[in-house]
Amino acid sequence: MAKNRVITVQGIPVTVSYEDIDDFICITDIAAAKSDNSRAADVIRNWLRNRITLEFLGTWESIYNPNFNSVEFDGFRKSAGLHTFTLSVTEWCEKTNAIGIYSKRGKYGGTYAHKDIAFEFASAISPVFKLYLIKEFERLKELENQNREWDVKRILTKNNYLIHTDAIKNYILPDNDFFKNK
């Protein structure tokens, strides 16, 4: 399976990356629905400043991340909403050991978030965009599952063939008198 796939949501290409055992969606691409690409980082940073966003992220991390630093999270939660409060994705990850969102530099760079978090971010951008994002994401998963089902059947058939041919070579042919006399 390809590591990065692209879905198109309302004319905007959105990258979906497969990391370890789950999908992460590029919220930098989603932020492009709200503004031009040069301001996508600002849209994400402003979203992170929101108290409700931090509550959601903290709850998500508490559920899925055993190494989550809840003490640092409490400090962020108390400061959220203040005019002087700023928070970057990198700072969030470094101080809280977060695994649900990360920033990546380079050719395929951007801010990626677990699908649960990305859908929450899409809600902040536009509820309509969120619904189309979910629809396209589900369509991608259905296509992958169809391919995976075919792939599993192919692997099972191949292994079954190997088992049968090995059985014939190793067990039936050497002991069969018919083949010994020929």
N, C-alpha and C positions, 0 to 999 in steps of 0.2 A: 504494500500500500504506500502511496506517495506520502511523504511527510507533510508537505504543504499542499493544500487545495484552495481553490478560489471559487467562491460563490458570488453571484451578482444579486444585490438587493437594491431595488429601485434604481437601477443603473449604476450603482456604486460597487466596485469589486471589493470583497471582504475576504481576507486570508484566514483559513482555518488550518491550524497546525496541530499535528498529533504528537503529544509529548507523553512519554512513559506509557500510561494506560488511559489517558483521557484527551479530549479535544480542548484546545485553547483557541480563542477567536481574537483577531487583531482589533482592539478597540480604537487604535489610531485610524484604521480604515473606517470604522463606524463614526468616529468624530468628524470625518470628512463629510458626512451627511449633514452635519450641523454647520460647518464652516470650511474654509479652504485648508489645504494641508499644512500651510505654514502656522496655523493656529491650533492644530489638532492637539498638540501637547498642552496648550493652555486650557482647552476644553476639558481634558482629562484631569489636569491639576485642579481646576475649579470644582470638578465633580468630587475629587478626593477631599476637598475642604468641607464638604457638607457633612453634618453630624449623622444624618440618616445613612449616608453612604458608608461612613466609618462603622456605624452599628452593624450594617449588613456585612461588611468585610470582616469585622471582628467575630461575628457570629459564624460566618462561613468557615473562617480559619479555626475557630474553636471546635467545630464539628469535625473537620477533615484533617487538621494539622496537629499532631501530638506535640510538636516542638514550638507551637505558637507562643510568643512572649506576651502574655496578657498584661503584664505590668507596664510595658511600653505602650501597649494599646490603650490602657486606662489614661495615660498621659495625653495621648492624641485625642481621645474622646472628650476629655475635659477642655481641651483647647479648640476643638472643632467649632466653627461658626464665628470665632473671633476675627476681627478685621486683620489682626497681625498674624494669624495662623496660615502657614503655607506647608504643603506636603507634596513631595514627589513620590512617584512609584518606587524609585530606587531607595529612597529614604524609608518608606513604609516596609519594603522587603528586608532591608538591612537591620532595622531596629526591632522588627517583630518576628523575624524568621518566616515571613509569609510565603506561601507556595501557590496561592490562587491567582496571583497577578505578577507579571514581571516585565521588564523592559529589555529589549534586545537591540543592539547596535549593528550596523552593517547593511549589506545588500537587502536582506529580508528583515530589516529592523522594524521596530515599533513596540507598542505596548500590547502585550497579549494577556488575556484573562481567561480563566476557566469559563466554560460555557455558561454556568450559572451566573457568574459575575458579569460576563459580557451581556447577557440578556438584561440584567439589572441596569447596566450602563446604557443599553439601547433604550430602556424606558425613560431615562433622563434626557436622551436626545429627542426621541419621538415615539409615542406609543404605536403609531402606525408603522414606523420603521421597525420597531421591535417585532411586531406581528409578522411582517414580511421576512425578517431575519430568521425567526423561528421556523417559518414555512420552508424557506430555502435550506436551512440547516437540516430539517427533517428529511427533505428530498435528497440531500447529499447522503445522509445516513442510510436511507432506503436503497439507494444505488450501491453503496458500499456493502450492504448486507446481501444484496442480490449477487454481487460479484463474489463475496465471501462464501455464500452457499454453494455456488458453482465450484469455487476453488476447493472447498472441503470435499465435495463429491469427487472431484478429480484426484485429490490426494488419496482418498479412501480407495478409489478404483485402482490407482497405481500401486498402492501398498498391497491390496488384495491380489493383484496380478503377481507381484513379487513373491508373496507368500506361497501362492499356488505353484509357481515355476520352481521355487526353491524346494518345495515338498516333492515335486516330481523328480528333480535332479538328485536330491539327497536321500530320499526314502524309497521311492517306487522303483526307479531305474536300477540301482545297484542290486536289489534283492530279487528282481523279477527274472525268472529262468528264461522267459521268452527272449529277452534282450541279451542274455548271456550266450545263448546258442547261435546267435546270428553273426 
